[in-house]
């Protein structure tokens, strides 16, 4: 078993099937030594795990778990382009959080994605990050995560 898959197994996870696009785009694309994922929603088996705005119906802990699922889906998208053990570094993670007007905990929500990526890729999972509050996301998802990875 490959190292990344072993780490996922230790966490009780496995790489899911790549989430089907909800519009006209591909889940990930390689350009040179980089793979860029499209924004990943918290899909499990083709269904959103949760919907709504964080701070109004979705609490921060639920949103953090949704961000973790988004990151797992981003890992699947990466794995559809390259062998996951060929990831040299996760360069950047962007987390979009559909937020109620008074919610300011976007960085803590994004930690769900960052912590999973760190656990899976180790030192290569240390990344730059943005956590952005937005009014609404596709399909009323509370979180969307995209990843840029350097690969061999």
Protein Blocks (a to p, Z undefined) as FASTA:
>chain_A
ZZklmmmmmnopacddddddfbdcdfbdcehjbccdddddddeehiafbgcjehihpafk
lmmmmmmmmmmmmmmmmmmmmcfklpfbdfbdcddddddfklcklmmmmmmmmmmmmmmn
mmmlpccddddddfbdehhiabdcddddddZZ
